[in-house]
Amino acid sequence: MTKKIKGIIFDLDDTLFDCMGQLTQPARRRAARILASARPGLSVETACRQQELLAQTHESSEAIRVLGVQRDIPPHIVKRALDAYNSLKVEAIAPFPDVPDILATLTQRDYELALVTAGYPDRQREKVHLLGLGDYFSETDNTLILCDTRKTDKGPCLVQAAKVLALPHAQILCVGDKLTDEIAAANTLGMTTVRMRHGRQKHRVPQTPTEQPDCEIDRIAQVLSLLP
C-alpha cells in the first residue's frame, strides 16, 4: 500500500461490527413473520431466505418491498414489516474484538478518521453509541456522517467526509463491505479502497471496474498491515 494515505473513512455495518449476525438476521425474521402472516402459503423461513437473496442486489428495506410485490402482499402489511425491520430499538451489540485497539492505534499514528454509515439516522446513531465508538466518531466534529441512502448513494457522504478530513481523495483509504456501495463510490472518487469480506455481499464478485477494490481483508486488524 502506498505511503500517501493520511486519512481513513470507515463504513459501520459489517465493517466495524457483525451487523449480519447481531442485527440483520433477527430483523429479517421480524419482517418475515409479518409478511408470512398475510400469505398462508409463505413460511417465515422462506420469507427470510427470499429477503437474503434479494438483499444481494437491493438495499435491505427495498428487498422487503420487492418481496411484497412478488408475493402480492398488501402495502399496509409491507409497511408493518418495514417498521419491524427498521425498529429504532437496537439490541445489545459489540464491535469486532480488534476494533478498539485498531482505532486507538490509528489515532496514535495521527491518521485522520471518519465514519460514514447509511440507514435510518436515529438507528445508526444508536449503534455508534452502543458500540462505544463515540470517542472516535462524533456529529459534533462531523467525523460521524449519517447517510440516508433512501435519498442518495454514499458518494456525496464520502465527499463530505473528505472535506471534514481536509484531505484530497488520493490520500484517503475507504474501508467497507459493500462492493455496490462504498467501494464503487470511493473508487469513482479516486480513493483507495479496502473491502471487508463480511456481510451480505461477502461472496459477491465485482461486476464492474468500479466494484473492484484495491485490497481485501477478512479482519479489520489487517488494515494496519496496509499502512506505513
FENHUMO-V176477 format. One record per pair of residues at least 12 apart in sequence whose C-alpha atoms are under 7 Angstrom apart, sorted by the first residue. I is the first residue (numbers start at 1). J is the second residue. Records with the same first field share a line. If there is no record, write none. Layout:
I->J + J
This chain:
1->226 + 227
3->227 + 228
4->171
5->171 + 172 + 173
6->111 + 112 + 171 + 172
7->111 + 112 + 113 + 165 + 171 + 172 + 173
8->112 + 113 + 114 + 172 + 173 + 174
9->113 + 114 + 115 + 116 + 173 + 174 + 175
10->114 + 115 + 116 + 174 + 175 + 176
11->115 + 116 + 117 + 175 + 176
12->115 + 117
14->177 + 198 + 199
15->176 + 177 + 196
16->95 + 96 + 99
17->94 + 95 + 96
18->96
20->199
22->93
27->85
28->48 + 85
29->48
30->84 + 85
31->81 + 82 + 84 + 85
32->44 + 47 + 48
34->81
35->77 + 78 + 81
38->73
51->63 + 64
56->200 + 201
61->82
64->82
65->78
88->122 + 123
90->127
93->130 + 131
94->131
95->131
98->220 + 221
99->220
102->221
112->165
113->143
114->137 + 143 + 144 + 161
115->137 + 143 + 144 + 145
116->144 + 145 + 146 + 147 + 157 + 158
117->145 + 146 + 147
118->146 + 147 + 148 + 149
119->147 + 148 + 149
120->148
121->146 + 148
142->164
143->164
145->157
154->181 + 182 + 185
155->185 + 186
169->189 + 190 + 191
170->190 + 191 + 192
172->191 + 192
173->191 + 192 + 193
174->186 + 191 + 192 + 193 + 194
175->193 + 194 + 195 + 196
176->194 + 195 + 196
177->195 + 196 + 197 + 198 + 199 + 201
178->201
179->206 + 211
180->211
183->195 + 211 + 213
184->210 + 211
187->210
188->210
192->214
193->213 + 214 + 215
194->213 + 214 + 215 + 216
195->213 + 215 + 216 + 217
196->216 + 217 + 218
197->216 + 217 + 218
